[in-house]
């Protein structure tokens, strides 16, 4: 069984389908989708339907799914105008074409999506979240729980239950919306021996990651200007291991700059599909 991660398809179902085809998921493999399936691109409902058709898929809430819920359930601070300004019109149009019962079921499904996941693969834990975490808050919580995160120890000795409790203690606003604070600061969760949990997040298009990240291994765009998966934070303090990975390959930018990326956690292999004109 292999574990794959992707994020921020933003309505570009054809590119997502091609990326998943390249990754060649097996029947026993798992796929984690870190939110922002909807808005901006032409077929957000198609993205949701594709993801839901995969038996081993696990889906997290993104800030765009949260905006959708704010508008359709009138329970949040985002109104229809703000949602439309953030690309929500394509999603609204897609929902309008659904039968009422189908639409309600889909919105109910989105409403129960979790904000994070913790998985074990390739000898370490991976923290999966849409936007990022408050690293200072995370280390403080673990220290209070008795996990030594001082003097370069990282959080290698934290159990899965402790990491889940740490994430449950995070502000949902941070998990959905953080950007500069997360990418610009080491998490402190990976120790000098390279052990400890790595955080994988989307939300920040990689073509802009150079503006935010403190130690990016590569530019967030290829020579052709296309988005790509970027590893961030490798240093002596982390034993040369990146403590953050940006998996948002800028699909929101559309054709010319956007791609959908998929990463296999078992070996770090990456798979890309470039968004073509008109899709």
Secondary structure, 3 states (H helix, E strand, C coil): CCEEEECCCCCCHHHHHHHHHHHCCCCCCEEEECCCCCCCCCCHHHHHHHHHCCCCEEEECCHHHHHHHHHHHCCCCCCHHHHHHCCHHHHHHHHHCCCHHHHHHHHHHHHCCECEEEEEECCEEEEEECCCCCHHHHHHHHHHCCCCCCCCCCCCCCCHHHHHHHHHCCCHHHHHHCCHHHHCCCCCCCCCCCCCCEEEECCCCHHHHHHCCCCECCCCECCCCCECCEEECCCHHHCCCCCEEECCCCHHHCCCCCEEEEEECCCCCEEEEECCCCC
